[in-house]
Amino acid sequence: MIQLQSITKKFGDYTAVDQVNLSVEQGEICGLIGANGAGKTTLIRMMCGLLLPDGGEGRVLGFDIRHQQKAIRQQIGYMSQKFSLYPDLTVEENLRFYAALYGIHQGLEKRIASQIEAFRLEEVRQERVGRLPGGWLQRVAFASAQLHSPPLLFLDEPTSGVDPVTRRAFWEQLYRLADEGTTILVTTHVMDEAERCDHITMMNQGEVVAEGAVNQLKKEFARDEHTPLATLDELFIQLTGKGDHDGG
Ligand SMILES: Nc1ncnc2c1ncn2[C@@H]1O[C@H](COP(=O)(O)OP(=O)(O)OP(=O)(O)O)[C@@H](O)[C@H]1O
């Protein structure tokens, strides 16, 4: 679903993403982990067809990330860090806006109704989005990002500013979607969320510093062969030298 080789992005003299390789298979939940400024959003934006790389090659859903950006944008779901919702529109109007953007015409009413039900948005359906607290915004943004049932979802820190109950419900939905075959790439700097992923790619200052299944990495970076690391926190601190990774 995703294949990147040596993807690089510079902003002036600063290398935000440095020769990153990444491979994600269908139905996987892949976690992109790193402190603030590690390069996660920049990498996601290149995979989503929103930003051109300066170097390297990549394919997303079989499309070239340099030359087929529009095709990628039409087929994927992207939930950006800022949630990209219109504060003056109601929940339902936001969903309708995204439906139009994704070109959903047939079965529109049914699809909107099913998203409202699946994300338990009935009680805020006619509320303006700008008046809703964070947990609701996250649900509306997530419902919008997958209105068109995309086979591949990019979620950029989807649970930041969200309470633990909503976070747990959110992850249950991710598992359900992955079970149904959706591929998910999710960024986080919360290590207990990283532990829930099938695979993780850890970034630091634009580079990939660790990559693999969580248990495999805990063994690989263990201090001795008999005692794997207890948590990903230890790995994160070891590889990035950063202890304060939750909220930055
Ligand atoms: N458009 C831009 N122009 C200049 N510098 C940029 C631009 N976008 C990102 N950067 C820089 O590139 C680096 C990586 O940023 P990026 O947003 O990709 O990191 P991140 O891992 O997603 O962090 P965060 O969790 O804070 O979003 C940062 O130093 C950032 O300041």
The ligand as an ORCA input file, in Angstrom:
! r2SCAN-3c Opt
* xyz 0 1
  N       6.609     24.649      5.371
  C       7.692     24.605      6.149
  N       8.680     25.523      6.031
  C       9.784     25.467      6.804
  N      10.000     24.532      7.750
  C       9.057     23.600      7.913
  C       7.847     23.584      7.141
  N       7.091     22.522      7.537
  C       7.785     21.917      8.524
  N       8.949     22.556      8.749
  C       9.984     22.165      9.723
  O      10.323     20.814      9.477
  C      10.504     20.110     10.710
  C       9.593     18.896     10.749
  O       8.248     19.337     10.942
  P       6.996     18.353     10.989
  O       5.778     19.188     11.186
  O       7.048     17.469      9.810
  O       7.324     17.516     12.297
  P       6.354     16.582     13.132
  O       7.171     15.370     13.479
  O       5.092     16.355     12.415
  O       6.127     17.427     14.436
  P       4.759     17.828     15.169
  O       4.408     16.659     15.997
  O       5.156     19.019     15.991
  O       3.807     18.164     14.083
  C      10.256     21.110     11.831
  O      11.494     21.622     12.259
  C       9.439     22.195     11.150
  O       9.668     23.449     11.758
*
